[in-house]
Amino acid sequence: MPDVQDVRFLTVAEVAELMRVSKMTVYRMVHAGELPAIRFGRSYRVPESAVADALQRPIADAG
């Protein structure tokens, strides 16, 4: 398990930019449990490794 000092946390805006989605989409993913996040005060931080994992997942076929 990585030490807390080794984990890099990203803001919702940084995650949205990396994933090329809106901030609202990132919030939806966090609330749906698709993207793990930690709440710091009134904002969320997402581990960089979780973003990398989410980007590696296959995209579901919409129809």
N, C-alpha and C positions, 0 to 999 in steps of 0.2 A: 504494500500500500504506500503510495507516495506521501512524503512529508508535506504538511500544509504549506510550508515555505516554498516547496517546489511546484505547487499548483498555481497556474496563472488564471485569474478570473477576468472575464470580459463583461463589459456593460451590455445592456440590451441593444444600444445603438451600434456597438462594435459587432455584435453577433449578426444583427440585421444587415450590416454592410458586407460581412464575410459571406453570408448565405444568400445575399442579394434578394432579400425579402423586406417587407415593412416591419417597423418595430411592433406594430399590433400583431403581426403574424408570430413574432418571437414570443410576445406575451401569451398568445393563445397556446403555443406549443408548451410553454412553461406550465400554464394552468391545466393543460390536458395531461401533463406528465410525460410528454414526448421528449422534453428537454429538461434535464435536472438543473436546478438553480438554487442559490442560497439568497435569502433576503437579508440585505443590510439596510436597516432603517426602513425607508420607504422605497428603496430601489432593489433590483435583483442583479445578481452577478452569476454568470454561467461559466463553469470550468471550460477552459479552452479544449480539453480532451473530449468533452461532451459534444462540442460543436464539430470537432473532427469526426467523431463517431456518427453524428447525424448526417454529415455530408457524405459519408461512405454508404449509408443505407440506401437500398434501391427505392426509387420513386414508385408509389402505387399507381396503377393504371386507372385513370379517372373514368374510363368508360368505353 
